[in-house]
């Protein structure tokens, strides 16, 4: 089944599935904080590539290339080519049950990158737009990211997706001064 595109930017299938899962998880919303640009920087759990920025939203952290920009409340970050990511924290009671719920909501996956005790990462969709679902456990919460990469226009699409996926996780309780 081929996902349908909504206004050329988002794919309906993952948005509906993510909405169902997030709604069931009882997600809370926290205001986004504007990031600062850093090069060759390290923060708890992530090393930034030169020219990348570390973002914090809803208790989660993730890194994106410096050319990506967020919407007004920080819930949606977009690249100049239309590639995009949205990251939210969800509350969970059981990591294994949460992963099973996510897998059931999305159905068939094209590529399973990881299904471990702390992360679930898979791809859905077809080129030229590949969607990645990345979920990282942090005890009673998880940071869930929905990343869409436009493979035809994103330089180093696989490396970019991998770097973004590897950066998703819980924001530290106290951020280093360089990342405030």
C-alpha positions, -999 to 999 in steps of 0.1 A, spaced: 0 0 0 15 34 -10 11 62 15 -8 92 3 7 127 6 -10 155 24 -2 190 9 31 175 -4 48 176 30 35 149 53 24 114 47 -10 104 59 -3 68 70 24 76 96 6 107 109 -26 88 115 -7 59 131 14 82 153 -16 102 163 -34 71 174 -4 59 194 4 93 209 -33 98 218 -34 65 235 -2 72 254 -16 104 270 11 127 257 18 160 274 31 191 256 59 213 268 69 245 250 99 241 227 131 259 234 150 276 207 184 260 200 217 277 195 241 267 166 272 247 177 300 230 158 319 199 168 301 200 202 293 173 227 262 171 249 250 142 270 242 114 247 251 131 214 280 146 194 270 172 169 285 172 134 299 206 124 270 228 112 244 208 130 221 221 157 208 204 189 171 209 195 150 203 226 113 198 226 88 182 249 115 166 272 134 152 242 165 162 223 175 156 187 200 170 162 194 182 127 214 200 100 218 238 105 196 246 75 165 230 91 140 253 108 112 248 132 76 260 132 65 285 158 61 261 187 90 238 178 68 207 171 78 204 135 113 209 120 117 212 83 146 211 58 148 234 28 139 203 6 108 195 26 124 167 47 110 170 82 109 156 118 85 158 147 96 145 181 74 140 212 77 125 246 52 98 254 44 81 287 46 43 287 39 16 312 58 -11 294 84 -7 268 77 -41 252 39 -34 251 46 1 237 68 -14 209 41 -40 201 15 -12 199 37 9 175 45 -21 153 8 -30 151 -1 6 142 24 9 114 20 -26 100 45 -36 74 79 -20 76 104 -18 48 136 -18 69 140 -26 106 171 -8 118 168 -17 155 144 -34 179 162 -34 212 157 -29 249 161 8 245 153 17 208 129 9 180 138 23 146 122 13 113 115 27 78 82 28 60 72 44 27 89 44 -7 114 66 -24 116 95 -30 101 100 5 112 75 32 97 78 67 116 67 97 100 60 130 124 62 159 114 55 195 139 57 224 129 44 259 138 63 290 121 43 317 85 54 320 87 77 290 99 74 254 110 100 229 92 92 196 104 108 164 88 107 129 114 116 103 107 120 66 137 122 43 134 132 7 160 109 -8 161 126 -42 170 160 -29 187 153 5 225 150 1 237 119 20 202 109 28 211 77 46 238 93 67 216 122 76 187 99 86 212 78 107 227 109 125 192 123 133 180 89 145 211 84 167 206 118 183 170 112 195 167 107 232 156 122 265 168 157 271 191 159 301 175 173 333 202 199 333 217 209 300 253 221 297 257 259 296 266 257 259 232 243 251 208 266 270 
